[in-house]
Amino acid sequence: MICAVYKSSKKAETYLYVNKRDDFSSVPQPLMDIFGVPKFVMLLPMIKLTKLANVDLNKLKSELDEKGFFLQLPPPEEDLLKQHRKDNGLDANPIK
């Protein structure tokens, strides 16, 4: 099995995986509207994959089988100031 990977023209670090290159028929139109014009990135040979960065391979395969597509969203932004305050036992709200 080979899947095609596309990146979003509207959302940074957002990728769409589909079963067949240039076949977006299984992707809901509202999602395509938000995703924008898909920009082809690569073809992935699923049979050879053992791991994939930032993606749960089992979830990817499962969603491709069930829905015909998989949407990879960017990881949440890390709030370094909040983490620093938490690590140092500081109040999250500064004194006013």
C-alpha positions in Angstrom: 0.0 0.0 0.0 1.2 3.5 -0.9 -0.3 6.7 0.3 0.2 10.3 -0.9 1.1 13.1 1.4 0.1 16.7 0.8 0.7 19.9 2.8 -1.8 22.6 3.4 -1.5 25.9 1.6 -3.4 27.6 4.4 -2.4 25.9 7.7 1.3 25.6 8.7 2.6 22.1 9.6 -0.7 20.5 8.5 -0.6 17.4 6.3 -3.2 15.3 4.5 -2.6 11.6 3.7 -4.8 10.0 1.1 -4.8 6.5 -0.4 -4.3 7.5 -4.0 -2.4 10.5 -5.4 -4.7 13.4 -6.3 -7.8 11.6 -5.2 -9.5 13.7 -2.5 -13.0 12.2 -3.0 -13.0 10.7 0.5 -12.1 14.0 2.1 -15.1 16.1 3.3 -15.4 19.4 1.4 -15.5 21.6 4.5 -12.1 20.1 5.4 -10.7 20.8 1.9 -12.0 24.4 2.2 -10.0 24.9 5.4 -7.0 22.9 4.2 -6.7 24.9 1.0 -5.0 23.8 -2.2 -3.1 20.6 -1.4 0.6 20.8 -2.3 2.0 17.4 -3.1 4.9 16.4 -0.8 5.6 12.7 -1.4 4.4 9.1 -1.9 4.9 6.8 1.2 5.3 3.1 0.8 3.2 2.0 3.9 4.4 -1.6 3.8 8.0 -0.5 4.5 7.2 2.0 7.3 8.1 1.0 10.9 7.7 4.5 12.3 6.9 8.0 11.2 7.8 11.3 12.9 4.9 13.0 14.7 2.4 10.4 13.5 1.0 7.3 15.2 1.5 4.8 12.4 -1.3 2.5 13.6 -3.7 5.4 13.7 -2.6 6.5 10.2 -3.2 3.1 8.7 -6.5 2.7 10.5 -7.9 6.0 9.4 -6.7 5.5 5.8 -8.5 2.1 5.8 -11.7 3.5 7.5 -12.0 7.0 6.2 -9.8 7.1 3.2 -7.7 10.0 4.6 -5.7 11.1 7.6 -5.2 14.6 8.8 -2.0 15.4 10.6 -2.2 18.6 12.7 0.8 20.5 14.1 1.8 19.8 17.7 0.4 22.4 20.1 2.6 25.4 20.7 4.7 25.1 23.9 4.2 28.0 26.4 7.8 28.2 27.7 6.9 31.0 30.3 4.1 28.9 31.7 6.3 25.8 31.9 9.1 27.8 33.6 6.6 29.2 36.2 5.3 25.7 36.8 8.7 24.2 37.1 9.8 26.9 39.6 6.6 26.9 41.7 5.7 30.4 40.6 2.2 31.7 40.5 0.8 31.6 36.9 -0.7 35.1 37.4 1.8 37.9 38.0 1.1 40.5 40.8 -0.8 43.5 39.5 
